[in-house]
Amino acid sequence: MPRQINPKHILPPGSRYSHGIIHSARARRLVISGQFGARVDGTVPEDLREQVAIAFDNLLAVVAEAGLAPTDLIKISAYCTEPHAVRAFREVRDRKLSGHAPASTYLEVAGLAMPGLKFEIEGEAVSEEPDLLFEDYHERVGAPEWSGKR
């Protein structure tokens, strides 16, 4: 299971995130493209909080489709065009992730890919359960397990 890293000799996180997340090297890794606040019909609400909530829902839909859980998220990066909106981001993040604290970066940017977009989020999720494709490959090929030695 991914583990939070928050060293005691540096300033603790200012909200619900972790300075680092560590996981085993043998894992299923999901890298999630930027998700923005567009509904399935393509409409984008004007309201920033609504865009943030929809973007998180879209991110979590990708996580679920990959067979992973929100607690498998180890890193998120958020981009917002509205200045001083970090509080809205944090409130939605904390609600959508139910207190889970992945490594997190929040950036204010001049613009996003399309007019009207105010928020975008990308992420990475890891499950330390073996990847079935990896296991199938080893069973078919009979490849030995890596010993850790070169």
Phi, psi and omega in degrees: 000134176304143184237139180285142176240112178224086183303140181287340183266011171234164181303128181294160178306143183279349177205199185278081171207171179243148177294326179207160175228133178244142178215163178292156182288331181270097186204166170270130183241130177242120175256124188251122177298163178304129178247134180241178188276051176256135175286169181300333179275002177092353180283147180236120180291156177287324187291128181300310182302322179293320176297317179298314181297316180294319179299317176296318178300318179295317177301313181292332176293321177295317178302312182296318181299331178278000180080022180250171180247159176306328179288352175275350176296128178247342181208134171230146174231127184243143181233128184226138180268349180266125180294147173061034181256013184300327180298317178298315178302311182297318181296315180292315179305310183297323178289313183290328182263004176049041177090351176298140187236078176287166169302141190215136175233137178236125181234141171261128186235163182285330181191167177238186190296331183227149176300144179093342177281131179246346187209142174214146180222139174235163183202177176219135179232149181222136172240127181277004170288139182302144176288127182299323179296320178298314180296316179300319179300313181295324178292319181289315187273336183073025181292138179289154176295146178291133184274346184091357180254146177253000000 
